[in-house]
Amino acid sequence: MKRYILFLFIVFILASGFAFIPTHASAQADASSTAAVVADDVNPTILPTSRFYFLKEWWRGAIVFITRDPVAKTKLQLQILNEKAAEAKKIFETQSQNLEALNKAAQNYIDAKKKLEAKLEALKDNPNVALMLNKVSEQIKKHTELFKNLGDKILEKRSNDNALEKGE
């Protein structure tokens, strides 16, 4: 009986997850669009500070594993990179005093960026790479600006805190 319930649970999870897997048609439509997803457009609900974040990472890995098309896989890595940038931004907005959480979010972003770079390196000979490289370079520029702004805000906040401590 326990195996039956476990089997149904796994089937339910997998069936609900297939709604999020991009189909070939949607991947083609995504390739033709030039509008890139920005970290501002993503609103993450589970952050790296959550104890359930490992489930989110596991789910992302499963979707990347299931995706067969190398270009679609690279686009998925870019989407994950955008989500990680949005997670870092949200952690800054909600928990700016928690430096450990900020470091963890930044490290998650760096790791995702390395995975994306590895996928792009594997796609060197693919004819669709030029479009993908333009999209990736746009996103990296936006992410760099986002992290620069967050860093400036952290430094400004620290200097204001130090000024308040000296003034007291």
N, CA, C and O of each residue as an XYZ file, in Angstrom:
672
protein
N       0.820     -1.192      0.000
C       0.000      0.000      0.000
C       0.873      1.269      0.000
O       0.568      2.243     -0.689
N       1.959      1.240      0.783
C       2.841      2.405      0.846
C       3.483      2.665     -0.512
O       3.636      3.818     -0.915
N       3.859      1.605     -1.216
C       4.455      1.772     -2.532
C       3.452      2.379     -3.504
O       3.815      3.220     -4.328
N       2.210      1.963     -3.415
C       1.161      2.489     -4.280
C       0.971      3.990     -4.049
O       0.859      4.757     -5.006
N       0.936      4.401     -2.805
C       0.772      5.820     -2.481
C       1.993      6.605     -2.946
O       1.861      7.692     -3.509
N       3.176      6.056     -2.711
C       4.390      6.718     -3.164
C       4.412      6.851     -4.687
O       4.793      7.895     -5.217
N       4.004      5.797     -5.385
C       3.942      5.825     -6.837
C       2.972      6.901     -7.315
O       3.301      7.653     -8.233
N       1.796      6.992     -6.722
C       0.822      8.019     -7.102
C       1.357      9.418     -6.820
O       1.145     10.339     -7.608
N       2.045      9.572     -5.707
C       2.618     10.866     -5.367
C       3.647     11.291     -6.419
O       3.641     12.437     -6.870
N       4.519     10.376     -6.804
C       5.545     10.683     -7.809
C       4.902     10.999     -9.156
O       5.326     11.930     -9.842
N       3.884     10.232     -9.540
C       3.191     10.491    -10.802
C       2.533     11.865    -10.763
O       2.576     12.594    -11.754
N       1.929     12.228     -9.643
C       1.284     13.544     -9.510
C       2.314     14.661     -9.656
O       2.083     15.635    -10.373
N       3.442     14.518     -8.978
C       4.484     15.542     -9.053
C       4.999     15.677    -10.489
O       5.141     16.788    -10.999
N       5.273     14.557    -11.128
C       5.775     14.612    -12.505
C       4.727     15.178    -13.455
O       5.059     15.971    -14.336
N       3.473     14.785    -13.290
C       2.416     15.280    -14.173
C       2.218     16.772    -14.009
O       1.999     17.479    -14.993
N       2.291     17.261    -12.793
C       2.123     18.698    -12.590
C       3.327     19.473    -13.103
O       3.198     20.633    -13.494
N       4.494     18.846    -13.104
C       5.702     19.518    -13.556
C       5.827     19.627    -15.056
O       6.502     20.531    -15.548
N       5.192     18.725    -15.808
C       5.313     18.775    -17.257
C       4.645     20.005    -17.850
O       4.887     20.335    -19.011
N       3.821     20.678    -17.089
C       3.210     21.912    -17.578
C       4.256     23.017    -17.718
O       4.059     23.975    -18.465
N       5.377     22.876    -16.990
C       6.401     23.914    -17.013
C       7.510     23.643    -18.009
O       8.356     24.506    -18.241
N       7.522     22.459    -18.600
C       8.581     22.115    -19.546
C       8.259     22.740    -20.902
O       7.173     22.521    -21.437
N       9.180     23.510    -21.459
C       8.900     24.154    -22.732
C       8.786     23.128    -23.856
O       9.577     22.188    -23.939
N       7.803     23.320    -24.707
C       7.653     22.439    -25.854
C       8.507     22.965    -26.990
O       9.039     24.072    -26.918
N       8.635     22.173    -28.028
C       9.451     22.579    -29.166
C       8.889     23.847    -29.811
O       9.647     24.728    -30.216
N       7.570     23.938    -29.906
C       6.946     25.114    -30.528
C       7.201     26.363    -29.706
O       7.494     27.422    -30.261
N       7.092     26.250    -28.375
C       7.327     27.432    -27.555
C       8.803     27.810    -27.556
O       9.137     28.988    -27.433
N       9.687     26.829    -27.693
C      11.111     27.137    -27.780
C      11.414     27.892    -29.064
O      12.238     28.807    -29.061
N      10.752     27.518    -30.175
C      10.939     28.239    -31.430
C      10.403     29.664    -31.320
O      11.026     30.604    -31.814
N       9.250     29.824    -30.675
C       8.683     31.159    -30.506
C       9.584     32.008    -29.628
O       9.751     33.201    -29.877
N      10.168     31.398    -28.595
C      11.066     32.114    -27.715
C      12.327     32.535    -28.445
O      12.874     33.604    -28.174
N      12.792     31.708    -29.366
C      14.001     32.033    -30.115
C      13.781     33.229    -31.032
O      14.703     34.007    -31.278
N      12.563     33.375    -31.535
C      12.310     34.474    -32.448
C      12.064     35.791    -31.720
O      12.212     36.859    -32.313
N      11.698     35.730    -30.467
C      11.440     36.977    -29.748
C      12.759     37.567    -29.290
O      13.687     36.844    -28.929
N      12.831     38.886    -29.309
C      14.057     39.542    -28.888
C      13.935     40.094    -27.484
O      14.928     40.539    -26.908
N      12.741     40.073    -26.923
C      12.550     40.580    -25.562
C      13.149     39.588    -24.571
O      12.760     38.421    -24.532
N      14.081     40.058    -23.788
C      14.743     39.191    -22.816
C      14.110     39.369    -21.445
O      13.657     40.453    -21.077
N      14.095     38.289    -20.716
C      13.563     38.343    -19.364
C      14.594     39.017    -18.484
O      15.773     38.665    -18.504
N      14.142     39.982    -17.715
C      15.021     40.720    -16.830
C      14.723     40.280    -15.404
O      13.621     39.817    -15.111
N      15.681     40.420    -14.536
C      15.490     40.021    -13.145
C      14.309     40.757    -12.519
O      13.720     40.258    -11.559
N      13.951     41.924    -13.035
C      12.815     42.662    -12.498
C      11.486     41.976    -12.813
O      10.515     42.139    -12.075
N      11.438     41.213    -13.898
C      10.205     40.562    -14.305
C       9.930     39.285    -13.533
O       8.818     38.762    -13.593
N      10.915     38.771    -12.812
C      10.781     37.511    -12.088
C      10.547     37.824    -10.619
O      11.243     38.653    -10.032
N       9.557     37.150    -10.025
C       9.288     37.334     -8.607
C       9.466     35.992     -7.905
O       8.518     35.212     -7.820
N      10.664     35.714     -7.403
C      10.910     34.415     -6.774
C      10.169     34.282     -5.450
O      10.092     35.230     -4.669
N       9.633     33.103     -5.211
C       8.914     32.868     -3.970
C       9.760     32.077     -2.976
O       9.713     32.336     -1.773
N      10.530     31.120     -3.473
C      11.413     30.346     -2.600
C      12.826     30.875     -2.800
O      13.379     30.797     -3.897
N      13.400     31.408     -1.741
C      14.727     32.019     -1.798
C      15.779     31.066     -1.246
O      15.436     30.096     -0.570
N      17.061     31.326     -1.524
C      18.120     30.461     -1.010
C      18.154     30.373      0.518
O      18.787     29.467      1.060
N      17.503     31.270      1.206
C      17.460     31.228      2.660
C      16.417     30.242      3.173
O      16.398     29.923      4.362
N      15.555     29.761      2.292
C      14.520     28.805      2.685
C      15.105     27.408      2.824
O      16.035     27.038      2.107
N      14.558     26.643      3.743
C      15.051     25.277      3.897
C      14.503     24.371      2.804
O      14.946     23.230      2.677
N      13.547     24.854      2.008
C      13.000     24.083      0.897
C      13.633     24.452     -0.438
O      13.186     23.989     -1.488
N      14.665     25.279     -0.403
C      15.317     25.730     -1.639
C      15.931     24.564     -2.406
O      16.011     24.603     -3.633
N      16.364     23.530     -1.693
C      16.960     22.378     -2.358
C      15.959     21.728     -3.319
O      16.361     21.174     -4.342
N      14.660     21.791     -3.002
C      13.639     21.251     -3.899
C      13.583     22.052     -5.199
O      13.430     21.489     -6.283
N      13.707     23.346     -5.077
C      13.705     24.208     -6.258
C      14.911     23.900     -7.137
O      14.793     23.822     -8.360
N      16.064     23.727     -6.514
C      17.276     23.393     -7.259
C      17.144     22.014     -7.908
O      17.554     21.818     -9.053
N      16.575     21.070     -7.175
C      16.376     19.730     -7.712
C      15.440     19.793     -8.913
O      15.685     19.141     -9.928
N      14.370     20.574     -8.801
C      13.406     20.691     -9.893
C      14.061     21.319    -11.127
O      13.853     20.856    -12.248
N      14.836     22.352    -10.919
C      15.535     22.972    -12.048
C      16.454     21.963    -12.735
O      16.483     21.875    -13.962
N      17.194     21.214    -11.944
C      18.089     20.210    -12.499
C      17.338     19.145    -13.278
O      17.809     18.687    -14.319
N      16.162     18.745    -12.776
C      15.361     17.733    -13.464
C      14.858     18.260    -14.804
O      14.860     17.528    -15.794
N      14.433     19.500    -14.847
C      13.940     20.078    -16.097
C      15.078     20.205    -17.107
O      14.889     19.921    -18.290
N      16.254     20.627    -16.653
C      17.407     20.724    -17.550
C      17.776     19.333    -18.059
O      18.120     19.170    -19.229
N      17.705     18.343    -17.194
C      18.044     16.975    -17.586
C      17.058     16.432    -18.627
O      17.457     15.735    -19.560
N      15.781     16.751    -18.463
C      14.739     16.243    -19.369
C      14.807     16.924    -20.733
O      14.504     16.302    -21.752
N      15.198     18.186    -20.759
C      15.257     18.938    -22.014
C      16.339     18.354    -22.911
O      17.488     18.203    -22.493
N      15.966     18.026    -24.154
C      16.888     17.352    -25.079
C      17.636     18.317    -25.998
O      18.830     18.138    -26.240
N      16.957     19.321    -26.504
C      17.549     20.243    -27.468
C      18.633     21.086    -26.795
O      18.351     21.742    -25.792
N      19.855     21.090    -27.312
C      20.933     21.845    -26.673
C      20.670     23.351    -26.612
O      21.052     24.005    -25.642
N      20.021     23.901    -27.635
C      19.720     25.333    -27.624
C      18.662     25.627    -26.565
O      18.771     26.607    -25.828
N      17.642     24.779    -26.492
C      16.608     24.957    -25.470
C      17.197     24.788    -24.074
O      16.785     25.471    -23.137
N      18.147     23.890    -23.936
C      18.810     23.678    -22.653
C      19.589     24.928    -22.246
O      19.609     25.307    -21.075
N      20.227     25.557    -23.225
C      20.980     26.779    -22.948
C      20.035     27.913    -22.577
O      20.332     28.698    -21.676
N      18.906     28.005    -23.259
C      17.909     29.029    -22.912
C      17.369     28.793    -21.513
O      17.108     29.741    -20.773
N      17.206     27.550    -21.159
C      16.751     27.214    -19.819
C      17.788     27.628    -18.780
O      17.427     28.130    -17.715
N      19.073     27.425    -19.075
C      20.139     27.872    -18.178
C      20.128     29.395    -18.042
O      20.394     29.922    -16.962
N      19.823     30.103    -19.130
C      19.723     31.560    -19.077
C      18.547     31.979    -18.200
O      18.653     32.925    -17.420
N      17.434     31.274    -18.330
C      16.270     31.560    -17.484
C      16.612     31.326    -16.008
O      16.224     32.119    -15.149
N      17.325     30.260    -15.717
C      17.732     29.971    -14.338
C      18.661     31.070    -13.828
O      18.570     31.475    -12.670
N      19.556     31.551    -14.694
C      20.450     32.642    -14.323
C      19.649     33.894    -13.970
O      19.960     34.579    -12.996
N      18.618     34.190    -14.763
C      17.753     35.335    -14.470
C      17.039     35.156    -13.132
O      16.927     36.099    -12.349
N      16.561     33.948    -12.879
C      15.870     33.685    -11.621
C      16.808     33.860    -10.432
O      16.406     34.381     -9.392
N      18.050     33.428    -10.585
C      19.010     33.560     -9.488
C      19.373     35.027     -9.251
O      19.604     35.435     -8.113
N      19.424     35.812    -10.318
C      19.661     37.250    -10.150
C      18.473     37.887     -9.421
O      18.661     38.739     -8.554
N      17.262     37.476     -9.772
C      16.069     37.998     -9.107
C      16.039     37.570     -7.638
O      15.616     38.339     -6.775
N      16.484     36.352     -7.359
C      16.540     35.890     -5.969
C      17.503     36.754     -5.162
O      17.203     37.130     -4.029
N      18.655     37.068     -5.741
C      19.639     37.908     -5.054
C      19.061     39.298     -4.794
O      19.252     39.870     -3.721
N      18.361     39.825     -5.776
C      17.753     41.146     -5.617
C      16.697     41.130     -4.513
O      16.629     42.053     -3.701
N      15.880     40.085     -4.485
C      14.824     40.010     -3.474
C      15.416     39.814     -2.080
O      14.906     40.369     -1.108
N      16.481     39.034     -1.977
C      17.137     38.873     -0.677
C      17.681     40.213     -0.203
O      17.583     40.549      0.977
N      18.258     40.981     -1.133
C      18.754     42.301     -0.747
C      17.622     43.188     -0.257
O      17.766     43.904      0.734
N      16.489     43.138     -0.962
C      15.363     43.994     -0.598
C      14.731     43.585      0.730
O      14.270     44.442      1.484
N      14.704     42.288      1.022
C      14.006     41.828      2.216
C      14.930     41.552      3.401
O      14.517     41.693      4.552
N      16.177     41.161      3.129
C      17.092     40.773      4.198
C      18.459     41.408      3.995
O      19.470     40.705      4.009
N      18.509     42.706      3.809
C      19.770     43.360      3.459
C      20.808     43.291      4.580
O      21.995     43.484      4.316
N      20.406     43.028      5.798
C      21.361     42.923      6.907
C      22.023     41.548      6.964
O      23.064     41.389      7.601
N      21.434     40.562      6.309
C      21.934     39.192      6.353
C      22.988     38.992      5.264
O      22.671     38.622      4.134
N      24.246     39.243      5.627
C      25.330     39.142      4.656
C      25.556     37.703      4.200
O      25.948     37.474      3.056
N      25.318     36.747      5.066
C      25.480     35.347      4.689
C      24.494     34.975      3.578
O      24.858     34.278      2.632
N      23.266     35.434      3.692
C      22.257     35.160      2.667
C      22.624     35.852      1.356
O      22.452     35.278      0.281
N      23.125     37.074      1.441
C      23.542     37.797      0.238
C      24.705     37.086     -0.443
O      24.735     36.978     -1.669
N      25.658     36.602      0.343
C      26.792     35.861     -0.222
C      26.333     34.565     -0.878
O      26.820     34.194     -1.945
N      25.394     33.881     -0.233
C      24.893     32.623     -0.786
C      24.172     32.871     -2.109
O      24.351     32.115     -3.064
N      23.361     33.925     -2.170
C      22.649     34.256     -3.401
C      23.633     34.637     -4.510
O      23.453     34.246     -5.663
N      24.654     35.386     -4.165
C      25.659     35.771     -5.158
C      26.423     34.540     -5.656
O      26.719     34.434     -6.846
N      26.740     33.619     -4.756
C      27.446     32.401     -5.152
C      26.566     31.534     -6.052
O      27.059     30.935     -7.008
N      25.263     31.462     -5.750
C      24.326     30.726     -6.602
C      24.314     31.310     -8.007
O      24.289     30.573     -8.992
N      24.333     32.639     -8.095
C      24.357     33.308     -9.391
C      25.641     32.965    -10.139
O      25.603     32.662    -11.331
N      26.770     33.012     -9.448
C      28.061     32.718    -10.084
C      28.087     31.282    -10.593
O      28.565     31.025    -11.697
N      27.575     30.345     -9.795
C      27.542     28.943    -10.221
C      26.659     28.756    -11.451
O      27.017     28.018    -12.369
N      25.502     29.425    -11.470
C      24.604     29.326    -12.626
C      25.247     29.945    -13.862
O      25.063     29.453    -14.976
N      25.997     31.016    -13.666
C      26.684     31.663    -14.788
C      27.747     30.731    -15.374
O      27.925     30.676    -16.591
N      28.449     30.002    -14.509
C      29.452     29.051    -14.985
C      28.797     27.916    -15.779
O      29.333     27.476    -16.796
N      27.641     27.446    -15.310
C      26.926     26.389    -16.041
C      26.487     26.887    -17.412
O      26.581     26.161    -18.401
N      26.004     28.131    -17.469
C      25.593     28.711    -18.737
C      26.780     28.841    -19.676
O      26.663     28.546    -20.866
N      27.908     29.274    -19.162
C      29.101     29.396    -19.991
C      29.532     28.040    -20.545
O      29.976     27.943    -21.690
N      29.399     26.995    -19.727
C      29.748     25.648    -20.189
C      28.798     25.198    -21.300
O      29.230     24.573    -22.268
N      27.511     25.512    -21.165
C      26.537     25.152    -22.209
C      26.846     25.906    -23.498
O      26.765     25.334    -24.585
N      27.199     27.183    -23.385
C      27.522     27.975    -24.576
C      28.789     27.445    -25.252
O      28.882     27.426    -26.480
N      29.746     27.024    -24.458
C      30.978     26.464    -25.018
C      30.674     25.191    -25.809
O      31.288     24.932    -26.844
N      29.722     24.404    -25.313
C      29.354     23.165    -26.003
C      28.591     23.441    -27.296
O      28.519     22.575    -28.168
N      28.021     24.641    -27.428
C      27.218     24.988    -28.607
C      28.012     25.742    -29.679
O      27.412     26.325    -30.582
N      29.310     25.741    -29.600
C      30.123     26.534    -30.534
C      29.763     26.290    -31.995
O      29.738     27.232    -32.787
N      29.487     25.055    -32.357
C      29.268     24.718    -33.765
C      27.806     24.808    -34.199
O      27.498     24.549    -35.362
N      26.915     25.163    -33.302
C      25.494     25.246    -33.619
C      25.200     26.574    -34.321
O      25.685     27.614    -33.876
N      24.409     26.567    -35.419
C      24.143     27.811    -36.160
C      23.266     28.808    -35.400
O      23.276     29.993    -35.733
N      22.514     28.371    -34.398
C      21.638     29.276    -33.644
C      22.367     29.986    -32.509
O      21.747     30.726    -31.745
N      23.653     29.774    -32.392
C      24.406     30.302    -31.268
C      24.536     31.822    -31.319
O      24.550     32.461    -30.266
N      24.628     32.409    -32.477
C      24.804     33.862    -32.578
C      23.658     34.601    -31.905
O      23.888     35.549    -31.155
N      22.436     34.178    -32.163
C      21.274     34.789    -31.517
C      21.329     34.581    -30.007
O      21.042     35.490    -29.228
N      21.700     33.378    -29.614
C      21.785     33.064    -28.191
C      22.868     33.890    -27.506
O      22.663     34.374    -26.393
N      24.007     34.055    -28.151
C      25.094     34.844    -27.556
C      24.699     36.304    -27.371
O      25.056     36.920    -26.367
N      23.969     36.860    -28.329
C      23.497     38.236    -28.182
C      22.561     38.353    -26.986
O      22.667     39.292    -26.197
N      21.657     37.407    -26.856
C      20.706     37.415    -25.747
C      21.427     37.261    -24.412
O      21.111     37.949    -23.442
N      22.396     36.354    -24.372
C      23.147     36.123    -23.139
C      23.959     37.353    -22.765
O      23.996     37.734    -21.595
N      24.609     37.980    -23.738
C      25.418     39.159    -23.427
C      24.552     40.304    -22.913
O      24.975     41.045    -22.025
N      23.342     40.460    -23.462
C      22.406     41.471    -22.948
C      22.066     41.195    -21.490
O      22.090     42.097    -20.653
N      21.751     39.944    -21.201
C      21.358     39.577    -19.846
C      22.513     39.745    -18.870
O      22.311     40.224    -17.754
N      23.716     39.362    -19.270
C      24.874     39.492    -18.383
C      25.132     40.963    -18.081
O      25.469     41.308    -16.949
N      24.978     41.831    -19.073
C      25.156     43.272    -18.844
C      24.127     43.777    -17.837
O      24.461     44.537    -16.928
N      22.871     43.351    -18.003
C      21.818     43.775    -17.072
C      22.077     43.238    -15.677
O      21.862     43.942    -14.690
N      22.535     41.999    -15.586
C      22.827     41.413    -14.280
C      24.009     42.107    -13.619
O      24.003     42.334    -12.410
N      25.021     42.443    -14.411
C      26.181     43.148    -13.871
C      25.760     44.495    -13.307
O      26.208     44.893    -12.231
N      24.898     45.194    -14.036
C      24.392     46.481    -13.549
C      23.574     46.292    -12.268
O      23.689     47.083    -11.332
N      22.757     45.254    -12.232
C      21.954     44.965    -11.047
C      22.845     44.726     -9.834
O      22.614     45.303     -8.771
N      23.874     43.868     -9.988
C      24.757     43.576     -8.867
C      25.606     44.780     -8.482
O      25.937     44.952     -7.309
N      25.962     45.613     -9.453
C      26.707     46.835     -9.136
C      25.836     47.758     -8.293
O      26.303     48.326     -7.306
N      24.565     47.912     -8.682
C      23.642     48.753     -7.918
C      23.432     48.199     -6.510
O      23.405     48.957     -5.539
N      23.284     46.888     -6.401
C      23.107     46.282     -5.082
C      24.349     46.491     -4.217
O      24.241     46.774     -3.024
N      25.519     46.351     -4.821
C      26.759     46.575     -4.081
C      26.888     48.019     -3.621
O      27.309     48.286     -2.495
N      26.524     48.950     -4.500
C      26.568     50.366     -4.126
C      25.621     50.652     -2.971
O      25.956     51.406     -2.057
N      24.436     50.048     -3.014
C      23.460     50.253     -1.932
C      23.958     49.674     -0.616
O      23.740     50.258      0.445
N      24.628     48.522     -0.684
C      25.175     47.916      0.535
C      26.250     48.814      1.128
O      26.276     49.041      2.337
N      27.146     49.330      0.272
C      28.200     50.221      0.753
C      27.612     51.508      1.327
O      28.072     51.998      2.358
N      26.607     52.049      0.667
C      25.959     53.261      1.154
C      25.291     53.011      2.501
O      25.368     53.842      3.407
N      24.643     51.876      2.624
C      23.969     51.536      3.874
C      24.975     51.357      5.003
O      24.730     51.789      6.129
N      26.108     50.719      4.706
C      27.140     50.534      5.722
C      27.737     51.864      6.153
O      27.982     52.078      7.341
N      27.973     52.762      5.201
C      28.549     54.063      5.556
C      27.561     54.877      6.384
O      27.965     55.595      7.299
N      26.262     54.770      6.071
C      25.253     55.459      6.868
C      25.186     54.877      8.275
O      25.044     55.619      9.247
N      25.288     53.561      8.392
C      25.281     52.913      9.703
C      26.503     53.320     10.516
O      26.400     53.550     11.721
N      27.678     53.410      9.850
C      28.899     53.827     10.545
C      28.797     55.279     10.985
O      29.265     55.634     12.067
N      28.188     56.124     10.154
C      28.035     57.534     10.511
C      27.097     57.673     11.698
O      27.331     58.505     12.573
N      26.042     56.875     11.742
C      25.121     56.917     12.875
C      25.799     56.443     14.149
O      25.566     57.008     15.217
N      26.638     55.412     14.055
C      27.350     54.923     15.240
C      28.326     55.953     15.758
O      28.452     56.118     16.971
N      29.029     56.657     14.870
C      29.987     57.673     15.288
C      29.283     58.895     15.858
O      29.812     59.556     16.752
N      28.106     59.196     15.354
C      27.358     60.354     15.795
C      26.743     60.178     17.174
O      26.446     61.163     17.850
N      26.547     58.934     17.597
C      25.907     58.696     18.881
C      26.869     58.841     20.038
O      26.478     58.669     21.192
